[in-house]
Amino acid sequence: MMAEIINLRQARKALDRAAKHRVAERNRAANGRTGAEKKASKAEAARQQRLLDSARRETE
C-alpha cells in the first residue's frame, strides 16, 4: 500500500490554474454584462427605490 507518486510542480501549477479560473469566473459575472443589461438593472433599481420611497410613512 504505497501512496501515489505525483509531480509537485504539476500539482502546484494545477492549483494555480484552478485559482485563476475561479477569479476569472467572478470577473465574468461582474463585468460580462452588455450595456443594455447594465442600463436595465440600473433602471430597475431606481424603480424599486421610487416604489419604496413612495410607500414610506412620514414620521413627524
N, C-alpha and C positions, 0 to 999 in steps of 0.2 A: 504494500500500500504506500506508494510514493506519490508525492504531490506532482501536479502537472508543471512542467517546465515552461516558463514564459519568458519572453524577451522584455525586459523592463523598459527599454527605450520605446518599443512599440506600444506597450501598455500606457506609458506616460503620454505619448502622442495621441492615443485614442481618447484618453481622458480630456486632453486639451481640445481636441476636435469636438467632443460632446459638449464641453462648456461653451465653446464658441457657437455651436449650433443653438443652444438654449438662449444665449444672448441675442442671436440673430432672429429667433422666433419672437422674442419680446419686442424687438425693434420693428419687425414687420407688422406686428399687431398695433403698435403705437403710431407708426409713420406710414404705413402702407395703404392709407385711405386716399381716395380721389378728392379733388377739391369740392366736388358736388356733395360727397358724403360728409365732409367736414362742415360744409355750409349747412346741410340739412340737420346735422346733430346740434350745431350751434343754434339754429332757429328753434329746434325742439326744446332745447334747454331754456331759451328765452321765453318760449310759450309756457312752459311749466312754471317758470318763475313768476310770470304775469298772473297765471291762474292762482298760484299760492298767495301772491300779494293781494289779489282781489278778494280772497276768502279770509284774509286776516282781520281780526277784530281790532277795533280801536280801543285802547285802554288809556283812559284819561281820568 
